Amino acid sequence: MTELEVREVVAQSIGQALRRDIAVYECVQRDSEQRWDSLSHAMIMFSIEDAFGIKFSENELEMLKSSDELLQAVIKHLEAHDKSVRTSV
């Protein structure tokens, strides 16, 4: 899996929850998105967990508040499970 593929899934998960298109390299932050409330946050987290077969800790669920933070957390989880993420070229 490439970093770009991870970015695409993260952007899609956030976009579905916020009901708007999210560009792959767009940095979306919870504090700046009116629709990113607690319900949307849960939807985003569960969607990403399902898509990648990972499980965020309770601490991560509280701390992850942007698309960039989510991307890094997903990569960390995938690499911890011996699923390498290749840098997009």
Buried (B, 14 or more C-beta within 10 A) or exposed (E): BEBBEBBEBBBBBBBBBBEEEBEBEEEBEBEEBEEBEEEBBEBBBBBBBEBBEBEBEEEBBEEBBBBBBBBEBBBEBBEEEEEEBEEEE
